[in-house]
């Protein structure tokens, strides 16, 4: 339990008033149109979505996760957090292509890139999956907040889960994405300030950098200062082979769309930026801040390690960074620290409430149920689906203990076998909707086989994560490549229209030549008009 | 002729050129150097400061290379955005293209 004084509560109340006030301030902008409620009218300068990228990806459980890998592997553990570097290439490739498409969501982009029944099946599947995933993430993150409140105040876990998500929903319901992004900016500033204060305070408590280095030497743990201290090329639980696989997944993944679960939140930020340039910089700088934050945390965790070097239970050492704050900050600052934890929490909750509602409203309701709906109706549907997501997340959160391992598996299978198809759909004109659908379906079955069934039957040994990734990629390709070549390419009219609008990178030669033949390239003021209707 | 093109026409900027590939290579490199550099610099490791400075320099160079092109792409694209949005609206409402 943590003792709160009057000043601590003043910090917390002031912060909550500030957050809800931000929603009230922007309610008029949020209710103007569907575009305003979900994309802030596509008019944001780069630094606003950048701060939202940073704030969203700083969740309540993030410091626990980073602390866990650094405590276990030293500075080399920082590469576990480097997956977010997919934005390094994405900022200049897939971000640019996606922003030019003007699709509200990744599901909508599928109907611009592909055509016909296959595209509609994809849109329905991806939007439904995203509604589910956002509700799941809301439950997961809400549960982490419940545990933090239980640790701090001894509250029942459901109280922390319900109260702060409900507070967050006030400004998301009122102002939509305008409320999300404006609150994210404030939350990002507060969270970054507190991360710096607590981390450097903790380093100071441990005696400062020089003392930490010296103590690591005394403990025979100097290897923890080496960011490349792997367990060998292939052997151990942290080999170079894992590192290379991570780099491939993270960096080359930036050529595609959906190669990371974070893409879907980033896609909304990309479309909310006012220009292609703003979109690129928002993703690049938001992620740069995430990586810098991880590095600051890593240094602080080394400080925690020299203070408590013998903790063996992950559940205990994962709280290390939080302990630096709660156990060592002076009186009055603990409330500020908790306010920052709230900032971290609310920024993630608000994003996923609005993002899940976006898929439900734009891709399901607007596209399939009520294509002629008015803007006013769409905003109300957005608000209703936000509320449904909130209530659903409470249910998910409360049953999370039982289903976590299954849902982590769900996250894994959504990433491994469709990683390459997610790139191919951007880079290769011949890849069609049936090939992409086949990759999703094949991946679902193959993942179960590779991860669970074949090892249980003794057909293959238990494989490490990175080995599963490569195997699933090869097996998946043996399904979706034949399907792609055995089915017809997308309609050329459709592809030309997409190409002229998005100007994708990669193997688009036949489509580009067709666009040139039709006189659609080089005449940038009239790219759409000459494209005939699809048959 | 300079190695890096600084002045672009809209048609040139729409193409994928060596400037894009330079940004694609430099960007992950900058991320890696900054990530390692920040952590090691906080620990007052001399190599950390060197990596951090290198990461900063590469970030600046990358922006100098790609920014003129991104500006032209953005300016040109904004002219077409309204028409593209109208097309998008027709699609979501299941209307035929004009």
Interface residues (C-beta under 8 A of the other chain):
Chain A: X75 X78 X82 X85 X88 X89 X91 X92 X93 X96 X100 X102 X103 X108 X111 X112 X203 X209 X210 X212 X213 X225 X227 X251 X275 X276 X277 X278 X280 X284 X287 X288 X291 X292 X294 X295 X296 X298 X299 X302 X362 X366 X367 X371 X372 X501 X503 X505 X521 X522 X524 X525 X527 X528 X529 X531 X533 X534
Chain B: X10 X11 X14 X16 X20 X23 X24 X27 X28 X30 X31 X32 X34 X35 X36 X37 X38 X39 X40 X42 X43 X44 X45 X59 X66 X67 X70 X71 X73 X74 X75 X76 X77 X78 X79 X80 X81 X83 X84 X85 X87 X88 X91 X92 X93 X94 X96 X97 X98
